[in-house]
Amino acid sequence: KYFGNIPAGPPIAKHNTWIAKMTGTHFQEAQDRVPQARLQKTWNIPGWGTQELTYLNLLGDILTNGKTSRLYKRLVYDDQIASNVYFYTDEKEIGGQFIIVADAKPGVELSKLNAVINEELKKVFDQGVTTIELERAKTRHFSNFIKGIERIGGFGGKSDILALNATYGGSADYYKKVNNWIKSASQDNLKSAANKWLTDGEYVLNINPYPDFSVSTEVLNRKEQPPLGAAPVVKFPPIQAFKLSNGLKVELVERNSVPVVNMSLIINAGYAADQFTNAGLASLAGNMLSEGTKTKTSLQISDQLADLGASLYSNSDVDNTYLSMNALKVNIEPSLNLFADILLNPSFPKSDFDRVKKQQLLNIKQEQAQPVAIGLRLLPGLLYGKDHAYSNPFTGSGTDESVTKITREDLIKFHNTWFTPNNSVLVVVGDIKQNELIAKLEKSLSLWKAGKVPEKNIKEVALPSKPSVFIIDKPEAAQSIIFAAEISPSAKDPDYEAIQMTNRILGGEFTSRINMNLREDKHWSYGAFTINVDAQGPGFFAGYAPVQTDKTKESISEMRKELTQYVNEKPATKEEFSKVQGNALLQLPGLWETNSSILYTLRNNIVYNRGEKYLDNYPAMLKNLNLDDLHKAAQKVVKPQNLTWVIIGDRSKIEKGIRALNIGEIKFLNAEGKEIK
C-alpha cells in the first residue's frame, strides 16, 4: 500500500567477507589526561554471524566475564595489578575485531599486564578451556538471551534481534543458527578458533596518563503522514502486598511472560546514612555484599550465580541501598537461598575489603579528574550544608580522607545497624505465585530479625538569599562545564508530575529551551540540559551545560535568561505543554513492558511512599494535568535568584568574563571542594 509503487534502484555492489588478517605484533602508545593506564589488544577476526566469531565470543566470556574468569581472577584478584579487564567483539558485516581491555593499577607497567594476558592466552592455545568454563559461558549467553527477548524493542529485544538477523543474516530467524552453534560448541572448537585467529596478527595500544609536569614561573501522499491511532488504555498490573513473620514487607507483581523472577530489596540506608560515620561507607558496604559470606568466597558466589543463570548486584543512591537479583524460574529456590546468604551472612573478608577499598579510592581519583563528576561531588555540600545527610558527594564514593578511615569493623556495624527487616521492603516481579514466594521467603529469611534503626536528618533546607559562584580551575580544559543548581521539592511533593513536565520543557529533552538555545541556535554546546534529582527529603534542580571555553560567559548569560524568563515573562506555552504531555501519554504502553521496568516503578512508588492508588491513577493523573499546574510547579522549582553556580574550566580564560557578569560573590575551589585563592 505505501511502498509498492516505488521502482527498484540500481544494483548494489556488496562486499563479501573480507577479513584484514594481520601478521606480527604492532605496538602504539598514546597519552591522555586520565588517572590510570589502559592496555588494549586487538585482533582482526571473522565478522557477524560466523561460526568462528561465535566461538571467540564464548572464549572472551570465559576469559573476562565474572570474578573467576581467567583474566579477571589473575589480573584483579591474584596478582592485583589491574582494576578491571573485559573483552568485546566489534562485529561488522565483512569482518570483525576481538578486543581485550585492561586498566592497570597505579604504578604498574602495562607491559606487565600484557605479559600476564599473553601467558593466559598461551594456556588456552595449548590446553583449551574446561568443560565447566564452557558450560558456564553457554548458560550465561542463553540466560541473557531469554531476559533480552522479554522486551519488544530496545537493544537485545525481539525487534532488534529479528531486524539485525534479517539484515545481516538474510533471515529473521538466523539467530537460531547462532544459538545452535553455541549449544553444540565444544572445547576443541574454541581451542581451534583461538589458535587460528589470536596467535598472530595483534595490535597493542598502550594509553598512559600524562606525566605530572611542572613548569618554571619564567617565561504515499508524502505530504501527509499516516494518522496515529489512539494510545491503548494502560493500567499498572495488580500488586499483592504482604508481610513475613519477621516483619519484612513484600510487594509482588505476578507476570509469566518469561520464566524469570526479578527481585530487589530496598534498605533504607543510602548515602544519607553516612552522616553517622565516614562518607563513602554506604557505597563500600553495598559493593562488599557479594565479596563473600560465612560459607562462600567471592569466587564461589560468582561461580554459583553463573551456574544458576542468575545475576546479583547491589547499588546505592542518596536514600537507599538496593540488593537485587534476576533469576530463572527453574532455579528460583537455590537463587533465593544464595540471595539470603549474601544478605544475612556477609563476611567482608579482609583481603577483599582492602581490594575494594583501594578501588573506591581509585574511583574518587577518577571522579576528581572528570569535570562533570567534580561538579556532582561538590554540589551537595554547597547546596545542603555540611550538617545535612545529603551533603556528601552525589557519587556516593566519599572522599580520600573519609574512605581511608573506613575499617572492616565499620562495615560490620553498618550492616548490623541498617540491614534489618523493619528497615527494608522486598519487591518481586515475575513468574511466581504468592503462596510459593511466601513459603520460600519464610524458609530462607527465617533468621533475619528486626532491630533499632537511627533516624536520618533529611530536613528541609533554606535557600540562599542571593546567588553564589564557585570556579574550579581545570588548566587547558577543552571546554567549560557549567552547573546552575538549587534545592527543589521532595519527590513526595503532590506536584511531582507537573515538576517533571516543567523540567522537560526547560531542559529535560533534546528540544527543550536551553538545549535549543545553546546547541541548536548558538552552537556553543554539544548538549545543555536540566535535571531534577529525586530524594525522600529535599532534592535539587540543576542546569548543566558543557560549552566551548571562549563562550563560557555568554553561555552563563543565556542560561540565566532562560531560567529567569521561564518563571516570568515567558512561562511554558500551551504548545510546549501539549507536546510533553502527549509524549508522556504515548510512552505509557511501553513504560511497564518488562519485569525490570515494573520493578523500578514499584520500587520508586515505595521509596517515595505514594501508595498503590498512585500507580492506578498515574495515566489519569498525567492526562488531567493542565498548563496552570505547570506554571505553579515552575514557581516551586525554578528560582534564579537563589542559584548556586559551579563552573569547571580554565580559570585563566574564563574568570574575567564571569566577573563581568556580576552574578554574585566568586570563590575558587579545588577538586576536593577546599577553598583556594
Protein Blocks (a to p, Z undefined) as FASTA:
>chain_A
ZZmmpccddddddddddddddedjdddddddddfbdcdddddddddehiaklmmmmmmmm
mmmgojkbmklmmmmmmnopafbdcddddddfkbccddddddddehiafklmmmmmmmmm
mmmmmnopafklmmmmmmmmmmmmmmmmmpmgdehiaklmmmmmmmmnopaklmmmmmmm
mmmpcfklmmmmmmmmmmgopadddddddddddddfbefilmbccddddddddddddddd
dddfkopacdddddfkbccddddddddddfklmmmmcehklmmmmmmmmnocfkbcfklm
mmmmmmnopacdddddfkbccddddddfklmmmmmmmmmmmmmmcgkiaklmmmmmmmmm
mmmmmmmmpmklmmmmmmmmmmnopkbmklpcfklnopfklmmmpcfklmmmmmmmmmcf
klcccddedjddfklmmmmmmmmmmmpccdddddddfbdcdddfbdcddddddehiabdc
dddddddddfkbmklmmmmmmmmmmmmpfklmklmmmmmmnopafbdcddddddfbdcdd
dddddddfklmmmmmmmmmmmmmmmmmmmccdfklmmmmmmmmmmmmmmmmmbfklmmmm
mmmmmmnonojmlmmmmmmmmmmpcfklmmmmmmmmmcfklcccdddddfklmmmmmmmn
onbccddddfkopacZZ
